[in-house]
C-alpha cells in the first residue's frame, strides 16, 4: 500500500468509522484530521514498518562488516532518520519532544540519527507569524500594533509547543515573546502548565502567549561563541556539574529538558560567566 493511499484510508476510517462523536470533534477542531489519535498512531506505525523494511531489504545478502555493508547501512540510517524526523514534525507535540531526545543520544545511537534529529532542539516546525498574530490578539484582546512596535518575523527558536520571537514594546523595551503553536491544544489532551520564569510581562501574557525577559547568550555546545566572548569551556562544564548536582542532591527538583537549545551561556556586565536554563515545562 502506498503512503498516500494509507493516509487517505486512515482519514476515511477516522472520519467515517469512529461515529458522530469523532465528526463533531473534527468540526470543533477545524477538520484537522491529525487531532484524532488513530491517525497519529497510523503515521507512527507506517514509518516504523517502512524503516524496518528498508534495513531488511537493502542489507540482505551483503557480507556483515564489509565496506559495502557499512556504506549501505549508513545510507539507510540517514534515510530512516529523515523519515523519523518527518514523522515527528507531522505529528508535532510530544513526538517532537521524542525527536529532541534522540538528537541528544550521541553516546547511544548512530550519528546519522543524532545529527538529523538534533535540529529539532531549536528548529522545530515553525508557525507563520500571521497565524501567531491571531493567537496574540485572541488571547490578549488587543491588536498587535497596539502592543508592540515591532515583532521580528523570524523566530529566535521554534520548539515542540511554541516558538519565540524578539519584539519591542511601545516604551522601547526589548522582550522575548513565546507564543504557543495554534494546533498545540488540538494535539494535546492535557493542558500545558509552565513554571514561572523571571520578569514575566503578565499584562502581555495569557494561556497561550508568554512575554518575558529577553536572555542573551549562545547555545552551550557552541564553542565558537564561547571563544568569541572569552568564555571558558572548562568553567562552563564545571558550573553545569555544580548546577545539576545542587538540583539533584540539594533541592531534589531537576530540570529535565537540558538539550543545547535550552541551555545558554553568556558573559555578564561584571565579567562573570552565566548559565541560563530555558523552558521550565518538564521537571522531576
C-alpha positions as CSV (number, residue, x, y, z in Angstrom):
1,X,0.0,0.0,0.0
2,X,1.4,3.4,-0.9
3,X,2.0,6.0,1.7
4,X,-0.6,8.3,0.0
5,X,-3.2,5.6,-0.1
6,X,-2.6,4.7,3.6
7,X,-3.0,8.3,4.7
8,X,-6.2,8.5,2.6
9,X,-7.5,5.2,4.1
10,X,-6.7,6.4,7.6
11,X,-8.5,9.6,7.0
12,X,-11.7,8.0,5.9
13,X,-11.6,5.3,8.6
14,X,-11.1,8.0,11.2
15,X,-13.9,10.3,10.0
16,X,-16.3,7.7,8.8
17,X,-15.6,4.8,11.2
18,X,-15.5,6.4,14.6
19,X,-19.0,7.7,14.7
20,X,-20.8,11.0,15.2
21,X,-18.6,11.9,18.2
22,X,-15.5,12.0,16.1
23,X,-17.2,14.0,13.4
24,X,-18.2,16.6,16.0
25,X,-14.6,16.6,17.4
26,X,-13.2,17.2,13.9
27,X,-15.7,20.0,13.3
28,X,-14.7,21.7,16.6
29,X,-11.0,21.4,15.5
30,X,-11.3,23.0,12.1
31,X,-11.4,19.5,10.4
32,X,-7.8,18.9,11.5
33,X,-7.7,15.1,11.0
34,X,-4.4,14.7,12.8
35,X,-6.1,15.6,16.1
36,X,-7.5,12.0,16.1
37,X,-5.2,9.6,17.8
38,X,-5.6,6.8,15.3
39,X,-4.2,9.0,12.5
40,X,-1.1,9.9,14.6
41,X,-0.6,6.3,15.6
42,X,-1.1,5.2,12.0
43,X,1.6,7.6,10.8
44,X,4.0,6.3,13.5
45,X,3.2,2.6,12.7
46,X,3.7,3.2,9.0
47,X,7.0,4.9,9.5
48,X,8.3,2.2,11.8
49,X,7.4,-0.5,9.3
50,X,9.0,1.5,6.4
51,X,12.2,1.8,8.4
52,X,12.3,-1.9,9.3
53,X,11.7,-2.9,5.7
54,X,14.4,-0.6,4.4
55,X,17.0,-2.3,6.7
56,X,15.7,-5.8,5.9
57,X,15.6,-5.4,2.1
58,X,18.8,-3.4,1.4
59,X,21.2,-5.2,3.8
60,X,20.1,-8.7,2.6
61,X,22.9,-10.7,1.1
62,X,25.7,-8.1,1.9
63,X,28.6,-9.5,3.9
64,X,28.5,-8.3,7.5
65,X,31.2,-5.7,8.4
66,X,32.4,-5.4,4.8
67,X,33.0,-1.9,3.5
68,X,29.9,-2.2,1.3
69,X,27.8,-3.2,4.4
70,X,28.9,-0.2,6.3
71,X,28.3,2.1,3.4
72,X,24.7,0.8,2.8
73,X,23.9,0.8,6.5
74,X,25.0,4.4,6.8
75,X,22.7,5.4,3.8
76,X,19.8,3.6,5.4
77,X,20.5,5.3,8.8
78,X,20.3,8.7,7.0
79,X,17.1,7.8,5.1
80,X,15.5,6.4,8.2
81,X,16.4,9.4,10.4
82,X,14.8,11.7,7.8
83,X,11.6,9.7,7.9
84,X,11.6,9.7,11.7
85,X,12.1,13.5,11.7
86,X,9.3,13.9,9.2
87,X,7.0,11.8,11.4
88,X,7.9,14.0,14.4
89,X,7.2,17.2,12.5
90,X,3.9,15.8,11.1
91,X,2.6,14.7,14.5
92,X,4.1,17.5,16.5
93,X,3.8,18.0,20.2
94,X,5.2,15.0,22.2
95,X,6.7,13.5,19.0
96,X,9.0,16.4,18.6
97,X,10.0,16.0,22.3
98,X,11.0,12.4,21.4
99,X,12.9,13.7,18.4
100,X,14.8,16.2,20.5
101,X,15.7,13.4,22.9
102,X,17.0,11.3,20.1
103,X,19.1,14.2,19.0
104,X,20.9,14.2,22.4
105,X,21.9,10.5,22.4
106,X,25.3,10.7,20.8
107,X,26.6,8.0,23.2
108,X,23.9,5.5,22.1
109,X,22.7,6.0,18.6
110,X,24.3,6.2,15.1
111,X,25.4,9.8,14.3
112,X,23.2,9.8,11.3
113,X,20.2,9.8,13.6
114,X,21.7,12.2,16.1
115,X,22.7,14.8,13.5
116,X,19.4,14.6,11.7
117,X,17.2,14.9,14.8
118,X,19.3,17.5,16.8
119,X,18.0,20.3,14.5
120,X,14.7,19.9,16.4
121,X,16.4,21.3,19.5
122,X,15.6,24.8,18.3
123,X,14.4,24.4,14.7
124,X,11.2,22.6,15.1
125,X,8.4,23.3,12.5
126,X,7.6,27.0,12.5
127,X,4.2,28.6,12.5
128,X,3.8,31.6,10.2
129,X,3.9,34.9,12.0
130,X,0.4,35.8,10.7
131,X,-1.1,32.8,12.5
132,X,0.7,33.7,15.7
133,X,-0.7,37.2,15.4
134,X,-4.1,35.6,15.7
135,X,-3.1,33.9,18.9
136,X,-1.8,37.1,20.4
137,X,-4.9,39.1,19.5
138,X,-7.3,36.4,20.6
139,X,-5.6,35.9,24.0
140,X,-4.5,39.4,24.8
141,X,-7.6,41.2,23.4
142,X,-5.5,43.9,21.6
143,X,-4.2,44.5,18.1
144,X,-0.6,43.5,17.6
145,X,0.3,47.1,16.6
146,X,-1.2,48.4,19.8
147,X,1.1,46.2,21.9
148,X,4.4,46.1,20.0
149,X,6.4,48.5,17.9
150,X,7.9,45.6,16.1
151,X,8.0,41.8,16.2
152,X,10.8,40.0,14.3
153,X,9.0,37.7,11.8
154,X,11.9,35.2,12.1
155,X,11.7,33.2,15.3
156,X,14.7,33.0,17.7
157,X,13.8,29.4,18.1
158,X,10.9,27.0,17.4
159,X,10.2,24.2,19.7
160,X,7.6,21.4,20.1
161,X,4.9,23.5,21.8
162,X,5.8,27.1,21.0
163,X,8.2,29.5,19.3
164,X,9.9,32.6,20.5
165,X,10.1,36.0,18.7
166,X,12.2,39.0,19.6
167,X,9.9,42.1,19.9
168,X,9.9,45.7,21.0
169,X,7.3,47.1,23.3
170,X,5.8,50.6,22.9
171,X,8.3,52.0,25.5
172,X,11.3,50.6,23.7
173,X,11.8,47.6,25.9
174,X,13.1,44.6,24.1
175,X,11.3,41.4,25.1
176,X,11.1,37.7,24.1
177,X,7.5,36.6,23.2
178,X,6.9,32.9,23.5
179,X,3.7,32.0,21.6
180,X,2.1,28.6,21.6
181,X,1.6,27.0,18.3
182,X,-2.2,27.3,17.4
183,X,-2.5,23.5,17.0
184,X,-1.0,22.5,20.3
185,X,-4.3,22.2,22.1
186,X,-5.8,20.2,19.2
187,X,-2.9,17.8,19.5
188,X,-2.9,17.5,23.3
189,X,-5.3,16.1,25.8
190,X,-3.6,17.7,28.8
191,X,-3.2,21.4,29.1
192,X,0.4,22.7,29.2
193,X,1.5,24.0,32.5
194,X,4.6,26.2,32.7
195,X,6.8,27.0,35.6
196,X,7.2,30.7,36.5
197,X,10.1,32.4,34.6
198,X,11.8,35.7,36.0
199,X,10.3,39.1,34.8
200,X,7.2,37.9,33.0
201,X,5.1,40.6,31.5
202,X,1.7,39.4,32.8
203,X,-0.3,42.0,31.0
204,X,1.0,40.7,27.7
205,X,0.7,37.0,28.6
206,X,-2.1,34.5,28.6
207,X,-2.8,30.8,28.4
208,X,-1.1,30.6,25.0
209,X,1.2,33.6,25.0
210,X,4.2,34.2,27.3
211,X,6.1,37.6,27.1
212,X,9.2,37.6,29.3
213,X,12.7,38.9,29.8
214,X,15.0,38.5,26.8
215,X,18.0,36.4,27.8
216,X,21.2,36.9,25.8
217,X,23.6,34.1,25.2
218,X,24.9,31.3,22.9
219,X,24.0,27.6,22.9
220,X,26.0,25.6,25.4
221,X,27.5,23.5,22.6
222,X,28.6,26.5,20.6
223,X,32.4,26.6,21.3
224,X,32.9,29.3,18.7
225,X,30.5,31.6,20.5
226,X,32.4,30.9,23.8
227,X,35.7,31.6,22.2
228,X,34.5,34.9,20.7
229,X,33.1,36.0,24.1
230,X,36.1,34.8,26.1
231,X,34.0,32.2,28.0
232,X,36.0,29.3,29.5
233,X,34.6,25.9,28.3
234,X,36.1,24.3,31.3
235,X,34.3,26.8,33.6
236,X,31.0,26.1,31.9
237,X,31.5,22.4,32.2
238,X,32.4,22.7,35.9
239,X,29.4,25.0,36.6
240,X,27.0,22.7,34.8
241,X,28.2,19.9,37.0
242,X,27.6,22.0,40.1
243,X,24.3,23.3,38.9
244,X,22.8,19.8,38.3
245,X,24.5,18.3,41.4
246,X,22.7,21.0,43.5
247,X,19.4,20.3,41.8
248,X,19.7,16.6,42.3
249,X,21.3,16.3,45.8
250,X,20.2,19.5,47.5
251,X,16.8,20.6,46.1
252,X,15.6,17.3,44.7
253,X,13.9,19.1,41.9
254,X,15.6,18.7,38.5
255,X,15.2,20.5,35.1
256,X,14.7,17.5,32.7
257,X,15.0,19.1,29.3
258,X,18.6,20.3,29.2
259,X,19.3,19.9,25.4
260,X,21.6,22.6,23.9
261,X,18.6,24.7,22.7
262,X,17.5,25.1,26.3
263,X,20.9,26.0,27.9
264,X,22.6,29.3,27.1
265,X,25.9,30.7,28.3
266,X,26.9,34.4,28.3
267,X,29.2,36.9,29.9
268,X,27.6,39.3,32.3
269,X,28.4,43.0,32.5
270,X,30.6,42.2,35.6
271,X,32.6,39.7,33.5
272,X,31.2,36.6,35.1
273,X,30.1,33.5,33.2
274,X,26.4,32.9,33.4
275,X,24.4,29.8,32.6
276,X,20.7,30.3,31.6
277,X,18.2,27.5,31.7
278,X,15.2,27.9,29.4
279,X,11.9,26.0,29.0
280,X,10.8,25.0,32.5
281,X,8.0,22.8,31.4
282,X,9.5,19.5,32.4
283,X,10.8,18.8,36.0
284,X,11.3,15.7,38.1
